[in-house]
Amino acid sequence: MQILTLKGSPDIEVQVRNLAQARRMSLRVSHLDGRVMLSVPKRAKRSDIMGFLCEKEVWVREVLHTLPDRSKVGVGCAIPIFGYEREIRFAKVQEPVLTTHELLVPECSKAVEKAVQCFLKGQAQEVLTLASDKYAQQLEVSYSNVRIRDTRSRWGSCSSRGSLMYSWRLVMAPEAIYEYVAAHEVAHLIEMNHSADFWSLVEKLRPSYPQERLWLKKHGAKLHQWDFSGA
Ligand SMILES: [Zn+2]
């Protein structure tokens, strides 16, 4: 993969991927994080690629303009954790501490955003394992493990081997939301589909699931707005 830059205000970085099976060039702008991706056939010439990008530049800028601003995570900013805003603040602590209104991070932290991300991943592992255990017990099934990832296309998944995967960003959402995702994935241990039988299992575990599902549809993209890259 290579990065090309469309000069302008602001400059736009384009990730270019050569794909053997691509017949023609295709451009995509991620609605989650504004990433611009271009797939090109294996032997595409650089001049053709630049020509194509110039042609599409107006469209790309228009799409980017409609997206919510990405917010850098750092000291002084308030991010949602378990659905409540917490201000990130330096404090005399050994490791991050969550209070009602704040997330305290050690004063020596160089990469604050990484420390916060690491803390959130740990929280995600903990609460999503607890939730998975609870629902698995209710359905009398077992799973093999819980993995936490930074997924872009889905909030959770369940493999045929019984491995559950969740996005750590779910801990920024209210408790009911990640509880629903856990119930959803655990229900897949029995029904590997989205049939009526599957949804009745989900309903058994979480009668309030329709609202929670709707919340994710409406507000889920906001959880991806937070930028932990620190650059
Ligand atoms: Zn599903």
Boltz pocket constraint, residues with backbone or C-beta under 6 A from the ligand:
constraints:
  - pocket:
      binder: B
      contacts: [[A, 184], [A, 188], [A, 193], [A, 194]]
      max_distance: 6.0
